[in-house]
Amino acid sequence: MSMTSADGKRQMSIAVNLQRWNRLDSSGKPQPHPIDDALRALTQVTLCG
């Protein structure tokens, strides 16, 4: 996936395979995992400074 900041000054590309690390709860809903927070933080720092 590639993204560009709204002003066009910052860009990032990341690749994630189709294997997900989230465990499912009893209803089949994926549960949060620390990797999700890390990817969110990386995106924030990269595109917003």
Residue, then its C-alpha position, 0 to 999 in steps of 0.5 A: m500500500s502506498m500513501t501520500s500526505a495531503d500536501g504531497k510532501r511525504q510518502m510511504s509504502i508498506a507491504v503486509n502479507l495476507q496472513r493476519w496476526n490477530r486472534l479471533d474472539s468467540s464471535g469471530k471478531p479479530q482482537p487488537h494486536p500490538i502490531d496494529d498499533a505499531l503500523r498506525a503509529l508508523t503511518q502517523v509519524t511518516l505522513c504527519g511528521 
